[in-house]
Structures are given as C-alpha cells and as structure tokens.
Amino acid sequence: MAPYLLGLRLDGRRVLVVGGGRVAQRRVPALLDAGASVTLISPGVTPALDDLIADGRVTWERRPYQVGDCDGAWLVHACTDQREVNTAVAAEADAKRIWCVRADDKDASAAWTPASGRVDEVGVAVTAGGDPRRAAGIRDAIVGALRDGTVEARRHRTKPVGVALVGGGPGDPGLITVRGRQLLAQADVVVADRLAPRALLDELPADVELIDAAKVPYGRSLSQERINELLVEHARQGKFVVRLKGGDPFVFGRGGEEMIACARAGIPVVVVPGITSAVAVPGAAGVPVTHRGVSQEFHVISVHVAPDDPRSTVAWPGLARSRGTLILLMAVERIREIAETLLRDGRSPETPVMVVQDGTLPTQRAVTATLSTVAERVTAAGVRPPAIVIVGEVVTVGQEIEMVRAERVP
C-alpha cells in the first residue's frame, strides 16, 4: 500500500524521541529545524546529542522508556537498538493514536521518515517503500537538479525580479556556477553574449525570450547603450532578466556599465560572478598562471586596441620588464605588434608563449612558441579568436607537467 505523504507543522509541538544513538542523532536536528519541542528518553546519548542538550535545545530524560512517556506527544520516534523497546513504544503510540516512526522495522512502522532536503523555499521529501538509502539517493538527485537549474523551477508564486548579471564561465557549460544556473532556469528574458556558453541556451524553455547581444569583432553588434536599454525595458515590464555573459561580468565584461544603467532606472540587480577565462583557460591547458619560484604575479590585459594606438592605456614598458605572467585577451589578431612591443621594451626573445584557442571546449587546441616566433606560429596554425595568449615562464612549467603526465600514462 502506497503511503500518504503529508507535511507536518511541528512548531512548538512536543515530539518524543526514544533512543540516543546514531539514528536519533540524525533525526533530532531535523525536528529542531522544524521547530519541534523535542524530549529525548535514553540512558545515554551520542556526543553530538549531548551538545544539543547542553545548549538547552533538547530535553533529556536520562532513563529507559516507560509506559506513559508518549502522553502529550504529537509524534514519536522509536529508535533504540532493542526491538522489544521499539515495539512497546510503537504499541503505546498506536493505542493513543499518535503517529510513530520505528527505525528498526519499516513494515511495522506506522509512519516513515522521508529523506528530505531544501533548496530556497522548496522542500523535497522522498519515500521509497521504506528503503532509506534509495530514498536518500533520489532526494540527492532532485535537490542537485533544483540547485543547478536542471529541473525547471520557474512556475512558483514568487520569482526573482529585476536583472541578474550572470557570469557563464569560460565556455564549457559545466563551468557556470550553481547560482548562475539556478537564475537562468527562472529567467523570463535572457540577453546573451557571443561568448556565453551556447549549450545552456538550448536548455531554455520555449517561452523564454532570447535576445542575442553578440558583439562580433569587426562585424554586426548590438551597442552597449541598446543592451542597457533592453535590460531596463524588460525589467520594467515585470520580467526577470538574466544578462548572460562569458567569463565574469566584471572582468572586461562591461558589467559595471550595465549595473549603473539599471541602478539609475531603479532596477534591482544581482551579480553572480563567473569563472574568468583569463585563469580558467590556462588552467585547462595545464598552465598555472603563478608558480612558486617562477612567477608571483600575473597581469590580465585586454588588447582591444594595438599597443601603439593612442587610445591604449596599457603600460607596455612596465609589463615587458615584469617577471610576472601576462594573460592577453583579444590579442590573436594583434599578436605580431604585441610581440614586437614586448621585445622592444625588454622582454627576452626566448620568453615562452602559449596560445590557447577555444579554451575548455572540446575543440580546444594550443600552440607553443617563443616571443620571437609566436606571430609566425599563430599564422601557420591558423589560430582564430576566441583565444588566450599566455606569456611567461609558467608556460615551461605547463610543458613540464605535460611531460610528467605522459611518462605516467601506460
């Protein structure tokens, strides 16, 4: 016979727990979280229960169970290690029409404790024919899906409002944060960048409005001003808007400009940081951006204009003299001018360089060179954006790591 599932409101109500072992140790905290007034009857208790008793959160009667202990209880848990005691507790509770959960015999138990979990305001409770392990496994799967947004949670009474600036990570859809995926699953409108993980967009429900805010280099683009207007317009209509970006919204992502625009319009904004490609892509290629004894600093530079362009604000002479790692974004099409500038300002021609295209994606590939040869190598290999350029001795460390790994593989 299938059980009838019911949520109990135990706030301020007496719950009796008979037994002070590991089962009681698991169940008592959940009862306290539900607001129950817990009375524990047992000759001894575990250290964890002893802490709750010392804090005054549990009333402990240090003795064996006696007939009459169930009086006044709304719920009883019989969880001693003695079958005859659990049977007696359950019999008294049943005679007094009090629900009793037996830990030792699911078939003789009048009630089962579900495997429960909570994600924000959503509570999950699972029973699996009295099998606690199976119920816990199903519970974990559901809770995990709610947390990462795999299970749609958009149709509820309350939903987020305003705008969420969500960092989608470096490209692999599995590298978006749990919070980012949660908010994406609740969006009414998604304004997505070209470098945002495209696979995540395929998972959106059909009624979600998707706005392509792609900025194709030297191609079509949506102006930043228009993007700002779209965020405000849709949020003012009561829609929850997710601005999905590649990497992190505040690392060359213009998240600050969008946040200012929303603030001026009185639109609430939540920021969900993402994993920036400046660190993630070198890591995916096996290159640490810092390494003890090699580099104690790294510099992230967006080369959206050439080094000799009057609009450039990058201090190239200082970077050339630095021993730190240089992480160059938007640099592939200007790699020759960059290399020439660094060489002119003092960097060694033998400085190792790695260029990683499509970092973290299945199509990832890397080209290694030196500062004096990188322009030719990139051209010969046909490397195209998006790509990250890594300059510094850490590239050699990455090559050493790869050699060691290759030696260990049978």
Protein Blocks (a to p, Z undefined) as FASTA:
>chain_A
ZZddddddfehiacddedjbfklmmmmmmmmmnopacddddfbdcfklmmmmmnopaccd
dddddehjlgopabdcdfbfbfklmmmmmmmmmmnopacddfklmklpmbdcdddddehj
bccdddeehiaklmmmmmmmmmmmmmnomacckbcfbdcehjddddebjoiamlpcfklm
mmmmmpfbdcddfklcfklmmmpcfklccddfbdcehiacddfklmmmmmmmmmmnopac
ddddehjfkgonommmmmmmmmmnopacdddddddfklmmmmmnopafbdehkagcdcdd
ddfbcfklmkbccdfklmmmpmbdcddehklmmmmmmmmmmmmnopafklccdddehihi
akbccddddfklmmmmmmmnopacdddddedjklmmmmmmmmmmmmmpZZ
